């Protein structure tokens, strides 16, 4: 089992920045891939970015050029640096994790069904 706890959310004005953190504990063998997802009111949860243990990354179009995902394996912590925030970035942001191989999948994925472990989320609100 893996426990994930997000922090760092808050309210910022358009153009501002935030840094989200996600602390992982438990079976860290199951955190080879970690990702950030978000869910805005009335919308489905969507993948934002993912990273594997060696540090390779993948981004959804929504965050490319503005968001940076990183991890500190020694601290078992995942980060999401968000810059040039827009009102449409307003959402609950979730941290997720999965083993290197899960349900036969060993590649990067930004689909929520491919992640078995989830945090409770941290709210990000961007005002115009």
N, C-alpha and C positions, 0 to 999 in steps of 0.2 A: 504494500500500500504506500501511496505517496500523499503527503499533505502539502497543499499549496496555499500561500497567503499573500495576497496582493496588497500593495500600499502605494501612495504617491498621487492618487487622484485628487481632483479639486476643481475649482472654478477659475477660469482664466478668460481674458479677452482675446478676441480674434487676433492672430499674429503672435500670440504668446507661446510659451513652451512649458512642457511638463516632463518629468521623468518618473515612469512607473517602475516599481520593483515587485518581484515575486520570489518569496523565500520558499524553498522546497525542503522537505524533511521526510524521513522514512526511507523507503527503498529507492535510493537515488539511481540504482541500476535502471530503473524504469523511467528515467528522465533523459534518455539519450536525445530525443527530440523534445523541444519545448516551443510553445507558441503563444502568441497573443491573439485573442479574438475580441470582438466587440459586438454589442447588441444595442441598437437604438430603439426607442419606444415605437412599437408597432412594426418593427422589422425583424427579420431573421438574424440570428447570430452569424457573423462573417469573420473569416480569417484575416488577420492583418499582417502577421509576419511569423516566421518560424526559424529556429536555429538548431543545429545538432551539436553534440558534445565537442567535436573538433572545431566548431565555430563557423561552419558554412551556413549561409542564410538564404531565405526566400521571402519575397514580399508580394503582397497583393498590390494591384495598381493604385489603390486608394492611399497607400502610405509611401510609395516609392519617392525618394528624394526628400521626404519630410520626416520619416520615421527611421530610427535605427535600433535594431534589436541586438542585444549582446548578452553574454552570460559570464559569470565568474564561477567556474566549476569548483574552486576551492571553497567558496562561500555558499555553494548550492543556491545561487541567486540569479534570476533572470531579470533583464532590464528592457525597457522600451523608452527610448529618448524620442520625444515628439516635439517638432518645431513647426513654426508657421501654422499653428492650429487654426482650424476653420469651424464655424458653427456646426457644419455637417459632421464634424468629428465627435460631437456630443454623443455619448453612449456609456454603457457599463462595459468596462474592459475586463476581460477574463484571461487568466493565465492557464495554460493546459500543458500536459506532459504525456509522453508515451515512450515505451521501450523502442529499441532500434528496429525490432520486428514486431508488428502488431497486426493480427488478422491477416498475416501473409504479406503485409506491406512493409517494405524497408526503405521506401523513398520518402522525400519531403511531401508533406501534405498540409493544406490549409483548410481541410474539411473537418468540421467538428466531430463527425462520426469516427474519425481515426485517432481520437484522443480519449483515453479512458479516465484520465485524472484531471480534475478541474478545481480551481479556486472559487471563492465566493464572489469575486469581482470588486472593482473599485470604480467609482463614478467619475467621469470626466465631463465637465460642462464648459462649453466655449460660447461666450456671448459676443454678439456683434457690436 
